[in-house]
């Protein structure tokens, strides 16, 4: 069968937005429970990216995950700078995330907590994460 428009006719495909629908993870039961889309899918992606050590799992590309281990045992001023860079680099790999704003690192003893706003194409939300 000859495609409509004749032989050699090439139609350009328009770029479309890749859907964000994915499986919903229930972190409490550690089970897949349905599907999630839009802003909720971005929230889940942020959680997964920050929980996955970069380069540790061959199933993920070298662009996926975070490198929090690189900041362990350093001076707090250096740690704050590194954690800021690590979080931004990890999350901005996802094309749906457009910005990380108001990033603040606080220390309590040997523990650090990052608080920031994720801006995505579906909306914005706050994240508070022990790092």
N, C-alpha and C positions, 0 to 999 in steps of 0.2 A: 504494500500500500504506500502510495506517495503522500508525504505530508502536505497538508493544505498550504498553498503558496508555492508549490513546485519543488523540484529537486534543487538542492543547494541553498534553499532559503533558511537562513539562520535567524531565529528570533532571540532577542536578548531577554534574559531572565531578569526580572526586577529583584533587587535585594529586599528581603523581608526581615522582619524582626523574628528572631529565633524564640520560640515559646519557652517560658520559664517553668512550665508544669513539670513537676517531678514527684517522686515518692515522699510522703510525709513520714518523718522519723519521730518516734516517741522516745525521747532520751531516757525517760523513767523506766519504761518496760523494755527498751532496746529492741523495738519491733517496728516494722513498717505498718502504718495504719492509714491507708488511703493515699490521697494525693494533695498537693499544695501548689499554689500558683501565685504570681504577682509578688507583692511585698512580703508575704509569708515565705515564699520560696527564697527571696533574697536573705531574709533573716536566718533561715536554715543554712543557706550557703555560707554566710558569714561565720556562723557557729562551726560548721564543718571545716572551713579553711583555717580558722584559728586553732582548732583542735588537732589538725593534721600536721605532723612534722614534715617539712619539705625534704625531699630526696630520700625519705625513709621507706616509701612504698612504691615499688616499680609500676603499679597500676596507674599512678598519677604522673603527669608530666613534671618536669623540673620547675614549672611555673606555678604549681599548686601547693598550697600549704604555707606554713610560717616557720621561722627559724629562731624561736625563742631561746633555744639552748645556747645560741651564740652570745647571749647577754648575761648568762649565769656567771656569778663570781666576779663581776666587774664593779667598779666604783659607781655609785648611784647617778652621778652626772652623766657618765658615759652610758650607763644602762638606759637612762631616760631618752637620750639621743638615739640609741640603737633601737629601742622598742618602738619609738615613733616611726622610724624608717621601716622596720620590719612589718609593722601593722599596715602602713600605707602601701608598701610594695606587695604584700600578700593579698590585700583586699582589692586593690585597683587592677589586678590581673583579670578580675571578672568584669566583662564589658558592660554589664548591667549596673555596676557601681560607678558613679561619676565623681564622687569626692568623699573625703574623710575630713570632717570639721571638728573644731573644738576638742582636739585630742589632748588629754591631760593624763599624766602618769603620777600616781601617788605611791608613797612607800610607807609600809608599816613593818618595821624590823627588816627581815630578809625577803618580805613579800612585796610585790608590786601589783598595782591594779591600774588598768587603763580604762578611761571613760572617754567616749567619743560619739559623734553623730555620723551615721552612714547615710549618704545621699545617693539615691538610686533613681533609675528611670521610673520606678513605681511609687516613689515617695521616700521619706526620711524616717529614721528611727535611731534611738539611743542604744548604745551597747556599753555595758560595764563588764570587764573581763579580767580575771586574775591572770597575770602573765609571768 
